[in-house]
Amino acid sequence: MSSAPTSRSETTPPVEAESDRWLTRGVAGIGTASLLADVGHEIPTALLPSLLTSTLGAPAAALGLIEGVSDGLAGTARLVGGAVADDPGRRRRVAVGGYTSTAALAALTGAATAVWQVGVLRAGAWAARGVRVPARNALLADVVAPAAYGRAYGFERMMDNLGAIFGPLLALGLVAAFGVRWAIGLSVIPGLLAAAAIVYAIRYAPKAEVRQRVPLRIRVRPVLRAGLGPLMGAIAAFELGNVAATLLILRATDLLRPGHGERTATSLALALYVLYNVAATAASLPAGRLADRLGEHGAVRVLTAGVALFAAAYVGFAVTGAHLAVLALPFAAAGAAIGCVETAQHTAVASLAPSQIRGSAFGLLASIQAAGNVAASAIAGALWSAVSAQAAFLYLAAWMLLALAGLGFAGRWPGVSSKKTP
């Protein structure tokens, strides 16, 4: 007895049902990789100053030079990694290789016997980390329905921020048990587990589309012409005001020092930084849910809210006094803001970029983030030294206002106002 033909509606789940199952095994694997990788790289990052200055006897200037060169290489590597990630097959290999290389090179710094060795290993680890970022972000768009991009990227950011909380705490425990060098060396374990989690995620990704091999090209113009130009311009304005969290810690330490002393002020400032990371973790997934719920304009609206929250936080840092409870407000606001902004940026790029150049779009985004962060921290630091801390934070708040104006224009741009589903 032959059965009646099965209709398409019976075999294909409706879009709403697909979007409800956003936490797929692929999304869970990538989120787990972000958590483990952040734990892994936070350990050597937290212990690098001690290794250089106390163990190897290097001056503080060596730390600044190594970190500056490493950040610069990471920014360049992200742009190159975006070009590689345009190919679905390559992006999977680069993701696995990037996580593995970062873990191995970062852990090897624990065995370094000279400052130049630390510099080479740190730069190599950060370059590998930069290459893998666009591949990971493009891979995440492969393993989830477009209607759930916000939740998927929010989950990944939440897991990454959790790693930023647990990593330094684990570093403290490892140093107490094994010492600085062994603690850095043991960071290879969560790093390699992160690579295994990416392999797991790839197992549950759709079969990679086979494309004709073409020479690698860094595609900036096609990305900008695909409707992302105004949005990238607004993001660039935001990143030029997105200062490193270390300056927030410095502001809190300076304000608290007169009333509490150096050691207590430092401890309280680090506790406020933990609050910042907790707020970022808590905000990431709800921000993604909201971006999905608001539809085609959702990511830009959540991004706008996050930038506005940053503007308020920076004004708070400029005018706040030396009261712990009052200082906690701008730290919490800035943490929630970064959770919203990073989630919304990734969601918007995944939604708007054509699938053929999605890797390049994520590479351009990551490069803008890296370059903007360096410029923001350098200029704000110079203003802090030459004028005042208040002037530095008001300068950063002004960039947030410019970014808000840019987002208002980007939201009305045809390429941004209509969501492209790859």
C-alpha positions in Angstrom: 0.0 0.0 0.0 1.5 3.3 -1.1 1.4 6.2 1.2 0.2 9.6 0.2 2.9 12.2 -0.7 4.1 14.2 2.2 3.5 17.9 1.8 6.3 20.4 2.4 4.5 21.8 5.4 4.6 18.4 7.0 8.3 17.9 6.6 9.7 21.5 7.1 9.2 23.1 10.5 7.8 26.6 10.3 10.2 29.5 10.8 8.8 30.2 14.2 9.6 26.7 15.4 13.1 26.8 14.0 13.8 30.1 15.7 12.5 28.7 19.0 15.3 26.0 18.9 18.1 28.5 18.8 20.3 26.8 21.3 21.4 24.1 18.9 24.4 21.8 19.6 26.4 24.0 17.2 25.6 27.1 19.2 26.3 25.4 22.5 29.6 24.2 21.1 30.7 27.6 20.0 29.6 29.2 23.2 31.5 26.6 25.2 34.6 27.3 23.1 34.3 31.0 23.9 34.0 30.3 27.6 37.0 28.0 27.7 39.2 30.1 25.4 38.6 33.2 27.5 39.5 31.3 30.7 42.6 30.1 28.9 43.8 33.4 27.6 42.9 35.4 30.8 45.3 33.3 32.8 48.5 34.3 30.9 47.1 37.8 30.5 46.6 38.3 34.2 50.1 36.8 35.0 52.1 38.5 32.2 53.0 41.6 34.2 54.4 39.4 37.1 56.3 37.1 34.6 57.9 40.1 32.9 58.7 42.3 35.8 59.2 40.0 38.8 60.5 36.8 37.1 62.4 38.2 34.1 63.3 41.6 35.6 62.0 43.6 32.6 60.8 47.3 33.0 57.2 48.2 32.7 57.9 49.7 29.3 58.5 46.2 28.0 55.0 45.2 29.0 53.5 48.2 27.2 55.6 47.5 24.0 54.6 43.8 23.9 51.0 44.5 24.5 50.9 47.2 21.9 52.6 45.1 19.2 50.4 42.1 20.0 47.2 44.2 19.8 48.3 45.7 16.5 49.0 42.3 15.0 45.7 40.9 16.3 43.8 43.8 14.5 45.6 43.1 11.2 45.0 39.3 11.6 41.3 39.9 12.0 41.1 41.6 8.6 43.0 38.8 7.0 41.0 36.2 8.9 37.8 37.7 7.5 39.0 37.1 3.9 39.8 33.4 4.8 36.4 33.0 6.5 34.5 33.9 3.4 35.0 30.3 2.3 32.9 27.9 4.4 35.4 25.1 4.4 38.4 27.3 5.2 36.6 29.1 8.0 36.1 25.8 9.8 39.8 24.8 9.5 40.9 28.3 10.6 38.6 28.2 13.6 40.1 25.0 14.9 43.6 26.0 14.0 43.2 29.4 15.6 42.0 28.1 18.9 44.7 25.4 19.0 47.5 27.8 18.1 46.4 30.5 20.6 46.3 27.9 23.4 49.8 26.5 22.7 51.6 29.8 22.1 50.1 31.5 25.1 50.9 28.6 27.4 54.5 28.5 26.1 55.1 32.0 27.5 55.4 30.3 30.9 58.6 28.6 29.7 60.2 31.8 28.3 63.6 32.7 29.6 64.0 36.1 27.9 61.8 39.1 27.3 62.0 38.8 23.5 60.7 35.2 23.7 57.7 36.4 25.7 57.1 39.1 23.0 57.3 36.7 20.1 55.0 34.1 21.8 52.5 36.7 22.9 52.4 38.3 19.5 51.9 34.9 17.8 49.1 33.9 20.2 47.3 37.2 19.6 47.7 37.0 15.9 46.2 33.5 15.9 43.4 34.7 18.1 42.7 37.6 15.7 42.6 35.2 12.7 40.0 32.9 14.4 37.5 35.6 15.4 35.9 36.2 12.0 35.8 32.5 11.3 34.1 31.8 14.6 31.5 34.5 14.1 30.8 33.4 10.6 30.6 29.8 11.7 28.0 30.8 14.3 25.7 32.1 11.6 26.1 28.7 9.9 24.6 26.8 12.8 21.5 28.8 13.7 18.4 30.1 11.9 18.6 33.8 10.9 15.6 34.6 13.0 17.6 33.6 16.1 20.9 35.4 15.4 20.4 37.7 18.3 20.0 35.0 20.8 22.9 32.9 19.4 25.4 35.9 19.4 24.1 37.0 22.8 24.7 33.5 24.2 28.2 33.5 22.7 29.0 36.9 24.3 27.6 35.8 27.6 29.8 32.7 27.7 32.9 34.8 26.7 32.2 37.3 29.5 31.8 34.4 32.0 35.3 33.3 30.9 36.6 36.8 31.8 35.2 36.4 35.3 36.5 32.8 35.9 39.9 33.2 34.2 41.5 35.6 36.7 40.1 33.7 39.6 41.5 30.5 38.3 44.9 32.3 37.7 45.0 33.2 41.4 44.4 29.6 42.5 46.9 28.2 40.1 49.6 30.7 41.2 49.0 29.8 44.8 49.3 26.0 44.0 52.0 25.9 41.3 53.6 29.3 40.8 53.5 31.8 37.9 55.3 29.7 35.2 53.3 26.5 35.8 50.0 28.5 36.0 50.6 30.0 32.6 51.6 26.6 31.2 48.5 24.9 32.5 46.3 27.5 30.7 46.8 25.2 27.6 44.2 22.8 29.1 41.1 25.1 28.8 42.5 26.4 25.5 42.7 23.0 23.9 39.3 22.1 25.3 38.0 25.2 23.5 39.4 23.8 20.2 37.7 20.5 20.9 34.4 22.4 21.5 34.8 24.0 18.1 35.3 20.6 16.5 32.1 19.5 18.2 30.2 22.5 16.9 31.4 21.8 13.3 30.1 18.3 13.5 26.6 19.7 13.9 27.0 22.5 11.3 25.4 22.1 7.8 27.7 20.5 5.2 30.1 23.2 4.0 29.2 24.6 0.6 31.8 23.6 -2.0 33.1 26.6 -3.8 35.7 27.1 -6.5 39.0 28.1 -4.9 39.8 31.7 -5.5 42.8 33.8 -4.4 42.3 35.3 -0.9 41.2 38.9 -1.0 40.4 41.4 1.7 37.0 42.6 0.6 36.2 46.0 2.1 34.4 47.7 -0.7 31.9 44.9 -1.4 31.1 44.8 2.4 30.5 48.6 2.5 28.5 48.5 -0.7 26.3 45.7 0.6 24.4 48.2 2.8 26.8 48.0 5.7 28.7 51.3 5.1 26.6 53.6 7.3 26.5 51.0 10.0 30.2 50.4 10.0 30.7 54.2 10.1 28.6 54.5 13.2 30.4 51.5 14.8 33.8 53.2 14.0 32.6 56.3 15.9 31.6 54.1 18.8 34.9 52.2 18.9 36.8 55.5 18.9 35.2 56.1 22.3 35.3 52.5 23.5 38.2 52.8 26.0 39.9 49.8 27.6 38.4 48.7 30.9 41.8 49.3 32.5 41.1 53.1 32.4 37.9 52.5 34.3 39.8 50.6 36.9 42.4 53.4 37.1 39.7 56.0 37.6 38.2 54.0 40.5 41.6 53.5 42.1 42.5 57.2 41.9 39.2 58.2 43.4 39.3 55.6 46.2 43.0 55.9 47.1 42.8 59.1 49.4 40.1 57.5 51.6 41.1 53.9 51.6 44.9 53.6 50.9 46.6 52.1 47.9 46.0 48.4 48.6 42.4 48.7 49.6 41.6 51.0 46.7 43.2 48.6 44.2 41.1 45.7 45.6 37.9 47.7 45.5 38.6 48.8 42.0 39.1 45.2 40.9 35.8 44.3 42.6 34.1 47.0 40.6 35.7 45.4 37.4 34.2 42.1 38.4 30.8 43.9 38.7 31.4 45.3 35.1 32.0 41.7 33.8 28.9 40.4 35.7 26.8 43.1 34.2 28.1 42.3 30.7 27.4 38.6 31.2 23.9 39.3 32.4 23.0 41.7 29.6 24.3 39.8 26.6 21.6 37.1 26.2 18.6 39.4 26.9 20.0 41.9 24.4 20.1 39.2 21.8 16.5 38.1 22.6 15.4 41.7 22.3 17.2 42.1 18.9 15.3 39.0 17.6 12.0 40.2 19.0 12.2 43.7 17.5 12.5 42.2 14.0 14.4 43.8 11.1 15.5 46.9 13.1 16.1 45.0 16.3 19.9 44.8 16.2 20.4 48.5 15.3 17.9 49.5 18.1 19.7 47.4 20.7 23.0 48.8 19.5 21.6 52.3 19.9 20.5 51.6 23.4 23.9 50.2 24.4 25.7 53.2 23.0 23.4 55.6 24.9 24.1 53.6 28.1 27.8 54.0 27.4 27.4 57.8 27.0 25.6 57.9 30.4 28.3 55.8 32.0 31.2 58.0 30.8 29.5 61.1 32.0 29.1 59.3 35.3 32.9 58.5 35.4 33.6 62.2 34.7 31.5 63.6 37.5 31.4 60.8 40.2 32.9 61.2 43.6 34.9 58.8 45.8 31.9 56.7 47.0 31.9 53.0 46.3 28.2 52.7 45.9 28.1 55.7 43.5 31.1 54.4 41.5 29.3 51.0 41.1 26.6 52.7 38.9 28.8 53.7 36.0 30.7 50.4 36.2 27.4 48.4 36.0 26.1 50.7 33.2 29.3 50.3 31.2 29.2 46.5 31.6 25.6 46.2 30.6 26.4 48.5 27.6 29.2 46.4 26.3 27.0 43.3 26.6 24.4 45.0 24.5 26.8 46.5 22.0 28.9 43.5 21.2 25.8 41.3 20.8 24.0 43.8 18.6 27.1 44.4 16.4 27.6 40.7 15.6 23.8 40.2 15.1 23.6 43.1 12.7 26.6 42.0 10.6 25.3 38.4 10.4 21.9 39.6 9.3 22.9 42.2 6.8 26.1 40.8 5.1 25.6 38.5 2.1 26.7 35.0 3.0 29.4 35.0 0.3 31.3 37.9 2.1 30.1 37.4 5.6 33.6 36.4 6.7 35.0 39.7 5.3 32.2 41.6 7.0 33.2 40.1 10.4 36.8 40.7 9.6 36.2 44.4 8.9 34.1 44.7 12.1 36.8 43.1 14.2 39.5 45.3 12.7 37.4 48.5 13.4 37.0 47.3 16.9 40.7 46.7 17.4 41.9 49.9 15.8 39.2 52.0 17.6 40.0 50.5 21.0 43.7 51.3 20.6 43.0 54.9 19.5 40.4 55.5 22.2 42.7 54.3 25.0 45.8 56.2 23.7 44.0 59.5 23.2 42.0 59.3 26.4 45.2 58.5 28.3 46.9 61.5 26.8 44.0 63.8 27.7 44.0 62.3 31.2 47.7 63.2 31.7 47.6 66.6 30.0 44.3 67.9 31.2 42.3 65.7 33.6 40.4 62.5 34.0 37.1 64.4 33.6 38.2 65.7 30.2 39.1 62.2 29.1 35.7 60.8 29.9 33.8 63.7 28.5 35.9 63.2 25.3 34.8 59.6 25.2 31.1 60.6 25.8 31.3 62.9 22.8 32.2 60.0 20.6 29.2 58.1 21.9 27.0 61.0 20.9 28.5 61.0 17.4 27.9 57.2 17.2 24.2 57.8 18.2 23.9 60.3 15.4 25.5 57.8 13.0 23.2 55.0 14.1 20.2 57.3 13.5 21.3 57.7 9.9 22.2 54.0 9.5 18.8 52.9 10.7 17.1 54.8 7.8 19.6 53.5 5.2 17.9 51.0 2.8 20.5 48.3 3.3 20.2 48.4 7.0 16.4 48.9 7.3 15.6 45.7 5.4 17.1 42.5 6.8 18.8 40.3 4.3 18.4 36.6 5.1 21.3 34.6 3.6 
